Structures are given as structure tokens and as C-alpha cells.
């Protein structure tokens, strides 16, 4: 399954993952260079400390559209090479809000929690349970059909159908300095992406759907940390 752009296609994948979790009730069971601020446009002056990251001082920093595109592409490439991490999705619609936690670790292990339902994926095997119930065992083919639930499914960034990519300023997220980018697609859907100034990782992405008013926020954390995702069979 090809992800054209995380901000929009990610919504579809999240919906598939949610359906897979809800199926619990009815089914039986090459090295990427480190991103540096040298990627920014040469017109941006260096800071006194020698860091070439732009300083906004309340105004938008100068950065060409192609330069902004290169920064985002480099960041998503770096994210695609993560070995482990966490994502927290918040989905806001006119009818209400929902959240989902996604964790991944080596050896093709994934854990998802949504609305009191928990799912663990170990290779081709899927374990599902509702809160307070026993685990049920299934397969990815049975639960997800054609969906790829690996983390790389969320990181295949492409700007081929974007109308504009712009660096709009700097922000601190949980005391982490980041660069904030605005991405406008040809259909007027808009998303914002926050990239760490010091490490080049994507820390946050917020996408809005102009037609429906839906807003999805994705927060990334715990890059390449040790995350234990054990098979329920190993716990017995």
C-alpha cells in the first residue's frame, strides 16, 4: 500500500487500524545522513553560536520552497530508519474525538491501543483483546487485509501533489527546539510538521481536512529507545 502523503493517507491507515482493533468483538480468531541545518537555504544567516538554524524573531524565516521540501524529505527518511518508537494519534471530528497509541520495536513487533482494545502484532501473527477479556489469536491477513501496519507505512513522504511547503517559524515542544513547516496540498488540505532542530526527527504532525473539518494530530516520541512488546504467549 503506497502512502502518498502522511497527512492525508495516514488518516486512511489509522481508520484501517481502528477497524482491525474493533474486529476483536466480531472475529474469531542504505544509511541516511544526519539532518543538519546546512540543509536550509544559504540566505539564512548563521546564529552567533554557529548554528545555521534560522531565528524568527516573530517573523517568518527565509527558506526557499525547494529547501523546505528537502528538509521535510530528509526528516521523513530519517524517521523511516527508526528501529523503535511511539506515536500518539488524536482524531477530532464534528462527532467527537478519539485517540490511539502505536508502538513499534525490532523483530516486526507492533502494539496498538484504542478505546479499551489492545492489539499486538508479532511478525504475521496478531493478538487482540478487549479490556478485561482474554487474548484472541489471528493473522494480519485476516485482520488488516491489504494494510501494512509497519512504521514505514507512515513515513513515505512525497511532495508530488503539494501546492506549497513553507517554513513558518520555530517552536519548542516539551522543551525540544523545532522548526515548524506548513504543507498545503493541491486540494487545499493543510498540514503542519514540526522537525527537531538538533536531531532532524519529526516530532509532530497536524493535518486538517478542508472538506470535512477533521483534524488529526500525530505526536512522535521515544526514538530508538528500548520498547518491550512481548507476545502474549511468552507471558504465559
N, C-alpha and C positions, 0 to 999 in steps of 0.2 A: 504494500500500500504506500503510495508516494505522498508525502506531506509537502504541499506546495508552499505553505507559509504557516508557521506555528500559530500565529494569532487567529487564523480562521480555521484551518484544517484541524488544529488541536481541539477545537470545540467538538468536531465530529468524533474524534477519537475518544475524548472524555465521555461523550454520550455512549459510545460502544462499551467502554469500560464499566460505566454505570449499569448498563443493561446486563453485562456479564455478572456483576455483583447481585443484581436483583434476580438473576436466574436461579439463585440459591433457593428461592421459595417454590419454584415450579419444576426444576430439572432434577433428575436423579444422577445421582451421579454415576601508515606512514607517519611519523611523528609531526605534530602540528606545532609550529613555532609559537613561543610565548607572545601574547599580545602586549605590545608596548605603545606608549603614546607617540612613538615615531610614526605610527600608522595615521596620525592626524595630519591635516593639511599643513604644509610648511609655512602658511601665512600666520599660523597661531604662534604668538610669542612664547618663549620658554619662561617658566616661573623663576624667581630668584634662586630657588633650591636646585635648579637644573632640570626639573620635571617639565616635560613638554606638554603636559595636560593643560587645556585651556582654563582660564579663570573667567568667570562670567560677570561678576560684579553687578548682577541684576540685569545684564543684557545677554542676548544670545551670542555664543562664541562663533567665530568664523570657521566654517568647515564646509568644504565642497560636498555636493550630493554624492559624488563618487567616493570621496573619502569617508563619508558616513557609512556608505554601503560596505566599504571594505572593512571598517571596524566591526560592524554587525556580523558580516560573514566570518571574520576571524574568530569572533567570540563564540558563535554557534559551532564552528569547527572544533574549538577547544572544548565546548560542552559535550560534543559527540564522543570525545575521547575519555570522558569520565568513567571511572571504574565503579563508583558508588555515589549515592547522593539521595536527596529528598526533594520532593515537590509538593506544594500545597495548593490545590485549586479551590477558588471561590467563584461560584457561578451565580450572578444576580440577574433575575428576570422580573417581569411585572408580577408574576405569581408568587415570588419569594426567592429565597437564597438557599444554596446548598454548598457543601464543602467535601473535598476528597483528599486524602493523604496518599501519596505514591512514594514508595521507597524502592531502591534497587541496589543490588550487590553483585559481586562476581559469581560466576557459575550460573548465569542466566536465572537469577532469583529476583522476584518482584513481590512486593506486598502492597495491597491497597485496602483502604478502609473508608467506607462511606455509609452514612445513615444506619449505623449499627451493624453493617455487614462487613465481613473481612474476607479477603482473598489472598492466597499465597500461590505464586507460580514458581515452580522449580523445573526448569527445562520444559518438557512438553506436558507436565502434569499440573493440574490446578486443584487446589483445595479451597473449599468455600464453607463459610458458616455464618449464621445469624447469631446475634448476641445471645449467649446462654444456651446455644444448641451445639450439637456435635458437628465435627468436620465431615464434609462430603467430598469425595474424590471424583475428579473428572479430567478432561483434557482440554488443551487450548482450542483444538478444532471444534469441540462440542460447545464450548462457552463463547468463544470470540469469532468463530467462523474465519473471516479473512483478515481480521485485525492483528496488527503487530503490536504487542504490548511492551516491547523493549524500549529503553530510554531513548535510543537513537531515533525512534519514530517521532519524537518531539523536537528534534534538533536539525532536521534537514531544511535549513533556511534557504529561501530563494527570493530574490527581489525582482523576478521577471515580470510580475504584474503589479508592481508598486508604482504609484504616481510620484511619490516623494519620500525621501529619507532625510531627516534633519536632526542635527544635534541641537537640542533646545536649552541645555544647561547642565548644571551639576546639582546633585542631591546626596545627602547622607542617609543611608538605610541601615538602621541599627548600628550607627557609628562607622559604617563602611562607606568611604567616598566612592560615588558612582557618577557616570555620565549618562544622562537621560536622552534617549533618541525617540523621535516621533516618526511613525511609518504610516503613510496614507496610501491605501490601495486604490486601484482604478475605479472600484465600485463605491468609494468614499468610506469604506470601513477604516477605522483608525486604531492603531495600537501604539503603545509606548514600551520601550525596552530600557532597562537600567543595567549598565555594564560596569563592573568594578574597575576603577582607575589603576589599582595596583596589581591585580591578578588577571584581568581580562575575562572573568567569568560573567555569565548572565545571572543577575540576582533577582530580577523581577520582570514580568511581562504583563501588561494590562491591555486587553483588546475589547473593543466595543463594536457591536453590530448596528449599523445605522438603520436598517430596516426593522429590526425587532426591539431595539433598545437593550439587548442583552449585553452584559458586561462580565468578562471572565478575567480574573486576576490569578496569576501563577507566581508563586514565590519559590525560589530555588535555594537550597542550603546544604550544608554538610558535605561539601565536595571532597571526594576521595577519602572520606573517613570510614572507619570500620563500622559497618552496619550489619547486624546479625539478623538474617532471615532464615530460620530453620524450617525444615519440612515438619509438619505436624506428626508424621510417622516417626521422626527422630526424637520427638519429645515423649513418646510413649515408651 
